[in-house]
Amino acid sequence: MVNNMLLGLVESVLGKGSSTSRGNYAFACPFCNHRKKKLEVNLVPTKKNLNPWHCWVCDARGKTLSSLFKRKKVGKDKITSLHSILGTTEKYDNVVQHFDIKLPEEYIPLHQISKSNILARHALTYLKNRGLSIYDIFSYQIGYCEKGRFANKIIIPTYNADEELEYFIARSFLPDAHRKYDAPVSDKNIIGFENRINWDLPIVLCEGAFDAIAIKRNAIPLFGKNISKKLMKKIVTNSVKKVYLALDEDAIKSTCKISEQLLKAGKKLYVVELEGKDPSDMGFTLFTNKIQEAQPFTFSSLLNLKLNL
């Protein structure tokens, strides 16, 4: 049974809560500010005297209410009141690490640069050769840096559903660069270009940001060959029915792993045959043809693929 004093204290921090079917309470998450109450809190201590909490949108989580209060940066008086009500100490105060991602101070949006800027023209030429249009550059808020850690690199940011920056990748636009790619430190438990995704329509999973931009329609970059827990949960728990998986041919193990998870979740899956090319190399028209040619991928298809590993 929920302690009313505890409920009142938590509501003084998070706002009015609603009871859930699991016996917990749901609140508006102060970390992702989702419009719905997605932060679920267990107000009845477990056998280990813990009160787990978890946001189903941004994946913020912890084991104790003390960790939640500290993450929210509430005053010491409320934390003291919390321990008084629960009769606990701070023994279990563990908060999952989160990363404060910000664009580089040197970031310059490419749609704002002067035509006389030679370095910016090099960046624009590189993007044009990769098949990006001026509209793409503006729409995806692509920029570049002239100095600093990300000097001479294209910056492609990715935002969550609330238009908050979650990550960015940096790619050199100079041919003789020692390090082509760079990125901020992150656990990468994100959904690439989430603010652009319609979950009621088929989605395409691809490896890189340039691939997703080339595909144009409902494409999510994995920023690698593995799918994040947050993205998998979003797909499984959402209304999306068709998923197209477009990974490189050298990512067979990842294709098998992701396919198996999606098939078990009852999603209709298609594996797109890239024939040695990236979607960004193919371009929109050719990749669209590959999408149309893709056949349903079943458990039988998965077994055949595993046998060829």
N, C-alpha and C positions, 0 to 999 in steps of 0.2 A: 504494500500500500504506500502511495506517495505521501511523503511528509509535506504538509501544507506550508510549513515555514521554509522548507527547502525550495518548493515550487515558487513561492513568493520571491525568494532571493534571486533565483535564476531568472525569473521574469523581470526583475528590476534591472538585470544586466542585458537580457536578450529581447525583452518585449514579450507580449502575450503569446503563450504557447497553446498547442492543440494536442490532445491525446491521440495516439496512433493505435492501429489494430494490434501492434506488438506489445502494447502496454507501456510504450515510451512516450516522450513528448517531442513534438516537432516545433521548431522555431525558425524565424527568418535568419539565415546565415549571415553573420556580420563580416565574413571573410570574402565571400563572393557576391553578396548582396543580391542573390537571386530573388525574383519577384514572389516566388512561392516558398513556403516553409519547408526547407530541405535539410535543415540541421536537426538530426535526431539525437536526443539525449536520453540516456537511461538514468532516471531519477531514483530508482530503487537499487541500492548497492548490491553487487554480486557477492558470491561466497568469499571472494578475495577482497571484499570491501572496495571495489572499484565502481566507477560510474562512467562507462564508455560513452563517447559521443562521436558522431560522424556526419559529415555533410555529403549528401548523395550527388552533389553537383561538382564542388571543387575538391572533394576528397580530403578536406581538412578533418583531422581526427585526433583523438587522444584517449587515455585510459581513465582520467579523473576530471572531476569538475574544476579542481584547482588548476589543472593544465589549461582548461578552457578559459577560465577567468584570466589567467596570466596571458594567454594568447590574445584575449580581448583587451588586455592592458587596463583592467579595472583597478580601483584603489585597494590598498592593503586592508582597509576596514572591511570590505566585502569578503576578501579572502579569509580574514580572521573569523568573520561571521560564518562563513562556509564550513571551516574546520570545526567551529563550535557546534554547529548543527549536526555534522556528520560524525564528530568525535574522531577525526582522522588527523594524520600528520601529512607531510609532503613526501612521504616515502616513494610514492608511485608517480610523481609528477613527471611524466614523459610526454612531450609533444612531438608529433611527427615533424621533421624538418621541412620547412618551406623556403622557397627562394624568391627574393625580392628582385624581379627582373625589371630592368629599365633600359631604354634605348641608350646607346653611347652618347655622351655629351656632344661628340663631334658629328652626330648623325645629321644629314641634310636631305630633306625630301627632294627627289630628283625632278618632280614636276615644278619646283620652285626655283631651279637654277637658271643662271644666265647662259645664253648660247655662246658667249665668249669664254666661258669656263672650259678650258681644254680638258682637264681631268674628268669633269662631269660628262663631257662629250664622249670620252673613252668609255665611261660607264654606260652611257646610253647606247653606244654602238654595240657593246658587249650584249646588252639585253635584247637589242634588236636582232642580233645574230642568233640569240637563243629563242627567237620567235615571239618575244613579248611586244605588245603594242603600247602606245602612250596611255591608252585607257587602262591596260593592265597595271602599268606603273603607278598611275593615279589611284586606281581602285584598291590595290594591295598596299598602298602607302610605302612603296619601295624607295629606299634612299641609298646614300653612300657616305663614306667617311674619307676625308682628305688627310687626316692625321690621327695619332693615337694608336691604341691596340688594333683597331680595325681599319687602319689606313689602307686606301686603295681597294676597299672591299664593298661589294653590294650588300645592303642590309635589307632583309625581308622579314618583317615582323609578323607574328601571329597573335590573334586576339580571341578571347573566349566569348561566350554568348552575351556577356554583359559589356562587351567592347573594352575589356581590360587586357593590357599586354601580358602575355604568358611566356613568350619565348621569341627569339629571333635567330636567324642563321646569317652568317656573313660569308660571302664568296668573292674571292679576288677576281677583278676584271682585267688584271694584267697578266699576260701569257707567261712571264718568267717568275711568277710568285713562288716563294719557297714553300709557303703553306696556303693551299687553295681555300680551305674551309676553316671557319672558326665559329664559336658560339659561346654564350655565357654558361656558367656552371648551373646545372639544373638536373632534377631527377627525370625530366622529360615525361612526367606523368600528365600529359596534356592531350588536348584534341586540336590538331592543326587546323587553322582557319575555321574554328568552330563558329565564329560569328557569321559565316557565309553558308552554313549547312542547313538544308531543309530535311529534317529527319523523316518526313512523310514520303520522300522520294528515294529512289535507288541511290546508293552512295558508291564511290570508287575509292579504294584504298591503294595508295601508291607510296613510293619511298621518299621522294624529295619534294621540296617546295616548288621547284621549277616544273616538275612533273604535274603537280596539282594545278598550277596556273595554266599549263598547256592544255590540260584536259577540260578546264573551264567549268564544267558542270558538276557540282556536289562532290568534289574530289578532296580527300583528306590525306595530307602527307604524314607518314609515320616518322619522318626524320631518321630513317634507318630501315632496318628489316624486321623490327619487332613492334608489336602493337602494345600500347600502354594499357594498364589496367582500367584507367578512366575511360578510354575510348571503347574498349571491349564492353565494359558495363553499360555505356551509353547505347551501344548498338543492340545489346541483348535486351535491355529494358525499354527500348523505344519501339515505335511503330514501323520502323524501316524493315522492309521485307526482302528486298534484293540488295545483295552486296557483290560488287565486282572487285576482285583482287588482282592487282597489276604490279607484281614484284619482279625484279630481275631474275633471269634464268639461274643465276648463282645463289638464289635465295630459296632453294627448294625446301630445305628444312623449315624455314620460317613459313613458307606457303602451307606446308603440311600442318604445322602447329596451329596457325591462325584458322585454316580451313576446318580443322577438326572442332575447334571451339565454336565456330559459327554454325556448323552443321548440327552440333549437339544442341545449340540454342534454337534450332528450327528455322534458321534463315535460309533463303534461297540464294545459293552461291554460284558465281561464275568466276572462273580463273581465266584471265585474259592472256593469250599467248603473245609475248612481245617480240619473239624471234630475234633476240640479241640487241634490241634497241630500247632506249628509255622512251616513255611517253613524250618527254620534252624534245627528243630527237625526231620522233614521228610527226609531231604536230597534231593539231586538233582533228583534221579531216581523216588522216590515216588511223589515228587512235579510235575515232568514232567508228570506223569500219571494223576495227578489231573488237570493239564492244558488241557490235551487232552480230559478229560471227561467233562470239563466245557461246559455248554450250553449257547447260547446267552441270555443276560439279557436285557429285554425289559421294556417299561413303565408298562406293565401288571405285570411283575415280581417285579418291584419296588413297585407297589400298594400292591401286596400281602405281600411283606416284611414289608411295613409300617403298614399294618393291624395286623401284628404279634408283633409289638412293645409293 
